[in-house]
Amino acid sequence: MSIKKLTDVASIKYGYAFNSKNFTNDSSYPQIVRIRDIKKGFSKTYYNGEFKDEYIIHRGDLLLGMDGEFNIEPWRSEKALLNQRVCKVEAKEGIDKNYLYFALNIELKKIEKKTSFATVKHLSANVLNNIELKIPNFNEQIKISHILANILKSIDLKEKMTNQLDELIKARFVEMFGDPVIGQKFKDKYSMTEVCQIIDGDRGKNYPHNDDFSNSGYCLFLNAKNVTAKGFNFENQMYISQKKDSELKKGKLRRGDIVLTTRGTIGNLAFYDSEIPFKNIRINSGMVIIRLDTNRINEMFFIEQFKMQLFKVKQKIASGTAQPQLPISTMNNIKILLPPISLQNEFANFVQQVDKSKFENIVYLNKTLSSKILSQIGDVIRD
């Protein structure tokens, strides 16, 4: 067993800042890789300018995102171009590619937790180059990566089951109320402002800077990692003091509020119900609060139809190198179905029953990630 820097076991190729004037959405030229495209393996934005062959990536190359989430993922699509905030990591001789993928991901998550930020985290080349990895002999690397690959297959199966339950909820909604975009069953639609308030955060002079954040404190200040496609995730937490909280005006959550991400990864929703174990929470500048008139609309009913509405809205938002944004003016134009509250509540009860099965899957996934992996690989690539 030896400890080596990343640059000793892998070569790193950093991307290039391509001219934004050469982006297009309807070209057959190679794709430009953006951070959020790494896991998906595709991009809707193409590049039709000049470039060097050294910036071309191919299927199977390990790509590392240096903004937002610090992830390393294999590229799953055809050849593309390497953007400046993505780098390619290639295992050197004597290093198993799959072992490098697993070991580096673990170290990246440690760094991500320690990295302070106001909106989006950034990973510097200097920090990346100096990451230290535990390197066993080659045969042991292969053994470890094989174990982890099998565990990931089990995790993927559970995630697929969870996604199927999400589709079941969607199907039930359409059965009861029709497609909210078309509105064939309940044709009367209402503007967002008639059923809720859309509340921005305080983005003025008192908005927190990096020095205002700590790992514990009075008020949880939400970051991009906390509001996911599956709701709240509090693995990474950042806090502000009671004094800083008192200086801010808009943007503090009340029980029953819905948080919506409006910048970067847009359209993630999280419900601040009584189960969330934080009394004081504020949104950051890439989010808004949706505060419903619960006398007219049920929270679970709203969330499900709003997700379907957002799917259509996001398709219309132009893609490119600029960070996608969902302005409040666009949300105000969304029309909301408002059937009788008794039907909404019936649907909400159905969602609660399905959510019990989803919760069981989540518990399984958490146990697998926190115990099974660590018990099988021992102390080889962990503290």
N, C-alpha and C positions, 0 to 999 in steps of 0.2 A: 504494500500500500504506500502510495506517495501523494504528496500535495503539490499540485502544479497550477500555474496561472493558465487562464484560458488561452492566451497567446502561445503557450508552450504545446498545447494539445490540439489547437484548431487555428485555421487561418480565417481572418475576418475581412470581408469585402464590404465597404460602406457604399451607400447609394449616391445618387447624383441629384442635384437640384435642377430638374428639368424646367424649361421655360413654359409657364402656364399658358402662354398664348398658343401653344401647340397641342392643347388638349381638345379632344372632340368626343362626342358620344355616339357617333355613327361611322366609325372607321374600322377597317380590318387590321390596323396596325397593332403591334404588341401592346398589352395592357400596362398601365402604370400601377405599381403596387402601392396601396395605402394601408395603414396600420390595421384598420378594421377588416381588410380583405384577406388577411393572412389565414385565419381559420376557415373562412368561407371558400377560399380558393378561386375567387373571381373578382373582377372589377368592371364597373360599367364605364369607366373612363379610359380612353385610349390616347396614345401619343403618336403624332405624325411628324415630329421633327427629326433632326439628326441625332444619332447616339452611337456610342462605342459598343463593340461586342462584349466588352468586359462587364457591362451593366445588364446583360441579359441573364435571366434566371430560368430554370427549367423545373419540370415536375419532380418533386422529391427533394429539392434543395431545402436546407434548413434556414428559415428566415426569422429574424429577431426584430420585434417592434420596439422602438426606443421612445415612444410617446404613449401616455395613457397606461395600459397594461403592459408590463414587461414580460412578453411571452415569446417563446421560440416554437415555431410550428413548421411542419413540412409544407411546401407549396404544392397544392393539389390540382392546379390547372396547367394549361399549356404555357409556353414561354411568355415571359413578361419582362418589364423593366424595373430596375431596383431604385426606388425612391430614396431621397436623402435621409428620411427618418426610419428606414428599414435597412438592416444589414444582413448579409449572407454569411453563415457560419459553416465551415467545412472541416470535418475531422481530419487530423493528420494521421500519418502511418502509425499503427499500433493502437489506435483509438476507435472503438466501435461507435458508429454513427448513432445508433439507437441509445447507447449508454450516455453519450454526450448530450443527447436531447433530454433525457430524464434528469441527469445530474445538473445540467445547466438551468433547467426550469426550476428546480428546487432552490438554487442559489438566487435566481432572479426574483423569486417571490419573497425571499428574505430581504433583498435590497429594496423591493417595492414597498414593503411595510415600513421601512426606515426612511423612505424618501418623503420629505415634506413638499407640499405644493398647495397652491390656491385653487387652481382649476384642473390642469392636466400635468401629470408627472412626466419628467424627462430623464432619460438615462444617458449619461455622458459617455463618450468613447473612452475616457480615462478610467472611469469606474468599470466599464465592461471589460476592458483589456486586463484589468488587475483582479478579476474574479478568480478565486482559488477553488479548485475542484479536487475531490478525493479520487485518485485513479488507482484501481486495483489492476491485477494482471489482465491480459486480454480475455482469457477464458472466463474469468470471473465477471468481467464487463458484460459478456454475452449472456451469462447465466442471469444476472440481475435484470438486464433489459428484457429478457424473455419472460421473467416473472411479472414484471410491471406491465408488459404488453397484454398478458392474459388478464390481469386485473382490470386494465382499461377496457377490455372487451366487455367484461361484466358491467362496468360502469356505463358504457355506451348503451347496453341493453336496457338498463334501468332508466336512462335518460330518454330513450325512445318510448318506453312505456309512459313516462310522464308527459311527453309530447302528445301521445295518443289520447291521454286524458284531457289535455287542453283542447284537442280537436273535438272530443265528445261534448265539452262545454259549448264550444262554438256551434256545433250541429244542433244542440238543444235550443240555443238562442234563436237560430234561424228557423227552427221548427215552430217555436212559440211566437216569434215576432217578425220573422222575415229578415231579409238582408237590410241592415240599417242604412246602407248607402242608397239602395233602391227604394226601400220603404213600401213594399207591395202590400203588406198586411195592415200596417198602421200608417196611413199616408200623412197624417198631421205631424209636422216636425217643428221643433222649437230651436231657437238660437241658443248657443252656449250661455249667453248672458242671462237667459230666462231661467236656467236651471242651476247655475253655479256662478261663483266668482273665480276669476283667474288672477292669481296674486303673484306678482314678481317679487324677487328678493331685493333687499337693499343693496344697490350697486353704487352708492355714493362714496363720499370721502372716508367714511368709517368702515368700508368693506375690509375684512381681515387681510393682512399680509402674512407672509410665511412666518414672521416672528411672533404672530399672534396665536399660532397653533401649537398644541401640545398633545401628548398621548393620553392625557386624562384631563378632566376639568368639569366645568359647570354645564356647558351646552354642546351637544354633538353637532358638528358642522358637516353636513353631508358632502361627500365627494363623488366623483363619477363612478367609483367602484361600488358605492352603497346602494345605487338604484339600478337594478338589472332588469333584464327581460322577464325574470321570474319573481320580481318584487325586491324587497330590501335584502341586502347582504351586509352584515356589519363586521366582516373579517378585518377590514381596515378602518380604523377610527381616528378621527382628528377632532379636537375640542377647542373651544374658545372659553375665556373666563366669563364670570358673571358680569364684570365691568364692561367687557367688549360686547357681550350680548345686550346689555342695557343701552349701548350707544347705537345699536342697529334698530331700524324701524320695521319695515315690511319683511316678510319671509320667515316668520316663525310658525311652526306647525301646531295645529290643534288636533285632538283626537277626532278621527273621522275624515281628515284631510287626505287627498291623493296627491302624490308627488309625480310630476311628469318631467322627463329630461327633454330639453329643447335645443341642445347644442352638442355637436359631436355625434354620439350615438343617440339619435332622437327617438322619442316614442316609448321609452321604458316607463312603466307605471308601478308605483308602490303605494300600498294602503296603510296609513298610520292608524291602526286600530288599537284596542286595549291590550293586545298581546305584545306589542312592541315595548321593550323594557327600558325606554329612555323617556324621561319626562320633558326634557328641553331639547328640541331639535330645530335647526335652521337649514334652509336650502342654500346652495351656492348659486353663482351667477348663470349656470347652465341649466337651471331648473325653474319650474313654476309650481305653485300650489293651486290645486283645484278644490274649491270648498263648495260642496253641494248643498242645495236646498233639499234636505232629506225628507221634507213633508211631501215632496213631489217626485223624488227619484231615489231609488235604492242604490247604494254604493256598488254592490256586486253587479247589478244590472248595468249601471253606467260604465263601469270598467270594461266589461265584456264588449259592449257595443262601441265604446270609444276606441278600443284596440282595433276593431274592424274598420272604423272610420279612419284611424291613423294610417292603416296599411295603404289605403287609397291616397291619402295626403302625401305620404312619404314617397310614393312612386312619382309624384309630380314635382318633388323638390329636386332642383338641378344638382347633379353630382359634379365633382371636380376636385381640385386640390384644396379649395377653401373648405373650412369646416362647415358641414351642413347645419342649418338652423331652422327652427320651427317658431316663427314669430307669433305673438299673441293675436295679431290681426288675422293670421291664417286660421287660428283656432276659433276665433269669433265667427268665422264663416261656416263652421261645421254645424250641421243640423242634427238635432237629437230627437230620437223617437221617445214618446212619452205615453206608453199604454197605461191602463189602470194600475195603481200601486199594488193591488192584490196579486196581479200577474207578475209584476216585478219581484215581489217577495217570494212567490212560488219558484221563480227561476233562481233566486238567491239561495233558497233552501237546497235546490238541486246542486248548485255550485259547492255548497258547504259539504255535502256528502261526497262529491268527487274529490274535493280537496283533502279529505281524510286519506284517500288512497295515494294522492300525490305526496302528502306528508310522510307516509310510510316509505315511499321511494327516496325522499330526501334524507330521512334518517339513515336508511341503508347506505346511501352515497357518502354521507358524512362519516359513518363508522368505517366504511371501506377506506376512505382517504386518510382517516386519522389513525387507524389501528392496523388494518390488514396489511397495508403497504409497508409500514414501518416494522411490523413484526416479521415480515418475510425477508426484507433486505438488511435487517440489523442496523448496524452503525456505519455501514459502508459510505452512504452518500447523505447522511444527516448528522446533526450535531450529536 
